[in-house]
């Protein structure tokens, strides 16, 4: 029976999955899974062809741009992380509208390939939230006014730095804090920044900042037969959390000690991959999944895998991922079988795959954005060179492509 109250409740439940098609509010798109309903995205561009605008950035960075309400937001480390900034640009012209800088004079470890501020911003359409490592989390409105700041979350310390980005959910922003000796996940009230819930993750804690152990993954929202779940790959196991409470719903063992990218799902199937050559796994986790479901694991790789840093996309029961050596793999989600793998483009890759209209888009470290047919017999359709170091992923919005390289922020398309 329809009632206004019931409608409001349903709207609140599904709100995280109903963002404007023209916006790209998180680094993996509106649903955080690299699947987009965008249309009229260009397939060909270069440093000269179809360039709408390009702007010089203050320095390198691994974060990706997000797009909302005619503005582009990018995080940026300045002065080797002593200054940590959120930059806002006009999507029409590329003009910088404002810059908000947080000073952080303390020391914090990271790797030379992972500059500070590697987490991408996230927006719920009203606020933009950034996580700046040990400098904390900050929310701004679209005019650059600070709404709240949390600098009491504790240090993030690992010799390879951090990467996990915020996730908008309902009236909260959810953040995984790790890796290192202090690891937890929390939800902050979007309006006030106050803690709604916090879940400590002692099994994911490293012995110290030099311990090769931890996760750099960003949680991924999944609707499991009407039940919202937050998927997160952690050392040794894949976990589904309740995004309303932070409590563990189910978990599956089998991952390695290092997890770099995000989990993926399709229907009742969920898969996750480890980094540093570690194992990947697939599990059936339907509406009744609860507790330890390792017995329902469908497959677990035993041979050493290629290094996997970027996240793949699931299309038609297949998972497409461009590995760090630059080899694209098509993996059958239900079995873990590698249907096809082949080298594409030139050089290595940290970028994540996006599926748009039957095509895969991914930008490698050499600045080539490869457009690839999304089928098990994939082939490279176009190679779009920028020739600038890139470790982030493009944003796609209203027929345009936005890419952050180590030198510039680019916009292609009309």
N, C-alpha and C positions, 0 to 999 in steps of 0.2 A: 504493500500500500504506500502510495506516495505521500510524503509530508515534507514541508519546508525544512523541518529539523533533520529528517533523514537525508535530504538532498545536501544540506550543508555539511553533514558528517561525511558523506561520500565524496564531496568536493575536497574536503580537507585531507581525506585519505589519499586521493589520487593526485592532489595538487602538485607534488614533486615531479610527476610525469607529464604535466600539461603546461609546458612553458611555450612561449611564442615561437613559432617556426622560424621567424626571421632572426631570432637571437641565438647566441652560442654562449650560454651562461657559465659553463665549466669547461675544463680543458678537453673533455671527451664528449662535449655536446650536451643537448638538453636532457638526455637520459643517462649520461655518463658512460655509455657503452660503445661510442663510436659509430652508431647507426643514425643516419640523418635522412629526413624527408625533403631536404633541400632540392631545388630544381634550378636549371640554367647555370650550374656551376661550370666555369670554363674548363676545358681540357688542355688547352695550350697556352703557355705563357713563358716569359723569359725575363732577363734583366731589362730588356727594352720593349718587348711585346706585351700589349694589353695591361701595362702598368698604370694604375689609377693614381697612386702616389707612393712615395717611399720616404721614410724619415730616419735620420741617424739616431742611434741609441747611445746612452752614456758608456755602455760597456757590454760584455758578454753576459749570457744568461741561458739557462735551460728551461725556464718556464714558457708557457704558451699563452697567447692572448685570449681574452674572452670578450664577447660582444653583447651589448644590451643598450636599447634605447638610443641608438645613434652614436654610441661611444665605445671606444676600445680601451681595455684596461690591461696593463702589463706590469709585472713586478720587476724590480731592477736593483741589483747591488751596486753600490758606488764606494769607491775608496776601499776596495777589498773587504766589503761587508761592514765597514764601520758606519756607513750610511745605507739604509734599506728603504726602498721607495716603492710607491705605487704611482704609475704614470697613467694619465688619462688623455686620450686623443679623440679628435673629431673624426668619425668614420668617413665623412664626406670629403674632407680636405686633408686629413693627416695632421692638422695643426694640434700642437699640444695644448690642452685646455687647462690642466693643472698637474701639479706634482706634490706629493706628500711624503716627507722624509722622516724616518725614525732613526735616531742615533743609537748605535750599539758599540760602545768603546771596548767591551770585554772581548776576550778571545773565545773563539768557537772553531772546532776542527771541521774541515771538509777536504775533499779531494780536488786536485787542480782541474779535473774534468767536470766538476760539479760546483760552479760558482754559487755563492749565497743567493737566497731568494729564488731557489729552484722550484718551489711550489707555485702553482698558478693561482690567480684570484678566482673567486666564485661569486655569483650574484643571484639574488632571488627576485630581481627586478626593482627592488627598492634600495637595497644596500649592497655594497661591494665589500667582501671580507677577504683579508689577506692573512696568511700565516708566515711569519718572518723568522722561523727558527727560534732560538733562545730569546729573541726580542719580543716574542708573543704573538697575539692575534689582534687585529684592529678592524673595525667596521667604519666605512665612510658612506655618506649618501652620494648621490650622483653629481653633486656640485663640489665634492671634496671636503665636506664638513665631517669632522670626526664625530661619530655617534657613540662608540664605546671602544675601550682598549683593555685587553687582558695581558698584563705583563707578569702575572703571578703563576704561570703554568709550569715553570721550572725549565731547566736547561735541556736542550737537545744536543747530545754529544755523541758523534760517531766519526771515525776518521774519514768516512766517505760522505759525510754530510747528510742532508735530509731531502725529501722530495714530495711527501704526501700533501695533497691539496684539500681544501675544505669542500664539503658536500652540503648544498642546501637541502633541507627536508622539512616540509610543513612550516612551522614557526621557529625552526632552529637551523643552526649550521653545525654539522658534525665534523670533527677533526680527529684523525689518528695521529698521535704524537709518538714518534719513534724514528729510527731505531736507537739503541744505546742502552745504558743502565736504567733509564727511566722510560717506561713504555705504558701508554694508556690511550683510551679513546674517550671522547666526551662530546656532549651536545650542549651548545650554548644558545640561550634565548636570542633570537635574531634581533629583537628590539632593544634589549638591555645588555646582552653579553653575559648575563648570569648563567651559572652552570645549571642545566636541567637534569643531566645525569652524567656520571663518570664511571668508566669500567677500567680497573687496573688490569694489566695483562702481564703478570709475572712470568709466564712461560715464554714470553717473547722478549724478555730482557736479556741483554748481553752482560757479560761479566764486567766489562769496562768499555771505554770508547774505542779500543783497538781490537775488540773481539769481532771476528768475521761471523756475525750472527745478527739477524734482524730482517725487518721488512721495510721497504720504501713504497709500498703499495698505497693507492687511494681506495677507500671503500666504494663499493658499487651497489646502488639500489636495485632491487629485484622484486617484482610482484609475483609471489608464489601462490597462485590460486586465491587471490584476494588478501593474502598475508604479506605485508611488506617485510623484506629482509635486507640486511646490509652485509654484502659478501666482502670478506677480507682475507687475503692470503698472508699467513703469518709463518714464522719458522716452524717446520714440522707438520703444520696442519692448515687446512682451509676451514674458516669459521663463518657461520651466518649469525648475525646479531639482530635483535629486535631494535629498529631505529628509534622506537618510542621510549625504550627503557635502557638500552645498552646491554641487556642480558643475552647470553648465548642461547640460540635456538637449537642449532645442530653444528656438528663439526666432523671433519673427515681427515684422518691422518695420512701422511705420505709425502708431504713436501720436504724440500731440503732446508738447510739452515739459513739460506739467503733467498729472499723473494723481492724481485724488483718491480714487476708489473702487476696489473689488475686481474682479478678473476673475471670469468665470462660465463654466460648462461644462455640457454635456449630451451624453452619448455621446462621439463623436469630435470634436464641435464645441466650440470655445473662443472666447469673445469678450471684448473689453475696450473701455472707453471712456476718453477723455481728459476733462480738465476745461477750464474757461475757453473753451468753444466748440470745443475741438479735436476731432479725428477719432475715430471708433470703427472697430473692425475685427472680422472673424470669420475663423477659420482652421480647417481640418480637420487635427487632430493626433491620429491614431490610435496604435496600439501601436508602429508603426515610426518614429514621428516622431523626428528627430534632426537636430541642427545648425540651420542657417538654413532654415526652411520657409516663408519669405515667398512663394515661388512657389506654395504651397498655400493662400495667402490667398483666401478666398471672396468677401470684399467689404471695401471701405474707403469710408467716407463722405467726400465732397468738399465738401459745403456745411457752413457753420458750424452746429454743433449748439447746442441749449440747454445751459445750464450744468448739469453733472451732478456732484453731491457725494455723495449717498447711493448705496448699491449696490442693484441690482435683484435679482430672483429669477427663475429659469428654471422655467417650468411648461409641459409639453406642447410643447416646442420653441419657446416664446415667452418673451422676456425682458421683464419688467415693471419699469419704473423710474419713480419719481416725481422729476422734475427739480427743480432749485432754484427755478424760477419757480412751481412748483406744478402743472405739467402732467404727467399720467401718460401714459407711452408704452408701447405694446405693440409689441415689435420681433421679427420673425422671425429666429431665431438663424442659420439656414442662409443667409439672403439679406441680412440687414440692413434689410429693408423695414419701415417703420413702418406696421403694420396699422391702428392707431388711436391717436390722442392727443387728450386732452381735459383741461381744467382740472378739478381735484377739490379740494374743501376751500377754505379761505380762507388766503391768505398763502403764503410761500415754504416751502422744505423742504430739510433736510439729512438727514433720516431715511432708513433703509434698509428695504427691503420684506421681509416674512416671509410665506411661504405655509404656511397651516394648513388642511387639510380643504377644499380648493377655494376658499379665500378668501385675499385679500391683506390684510395688516395693515401700516400705515405711519403714523408720527406726524410731523406737520409742525411747523414752528417755532411756530405758534400754539397748540400743545398739543392739536390735534385728532388723534385716532387714527382713521383712516379704515379701514373694512372694505369691501373691494371684491371683486366676483366675479372669479375667476381664469379669465377666458376672453377671447378677442380682442375681443368686444363688451362689455367690462367696464362695470359700473355700480356706483356707490357704494351700498352696502347700509345702512350706518349711519355716523354722524359722532359721535364720542365726545369732547366738549370738556372740557379742563382749564383752558384760558385762561392757561397759564404757558409762557414761552419754553422750547422744547425743541429741542435739536440732536442728541440721542442717539436710540437705538432701544429699543423695549420688549424685555423678556425674558419668555418664556412657559414656565411650568413647572407641571405637575400641575394644570391647570385654572385657573391664576391668571396675571395679567398684572402685571408690575413695570415701572414707568416712572420714569426720573430726569428731572426738569425742572430749570430754573435755580433753583427754590425748594425742591422737596420730592422725596422718594422715595415713590411711590404703590404700593399693592397693591390690585387688584380681583379678585373671584372668591372662591368658597368652597372 
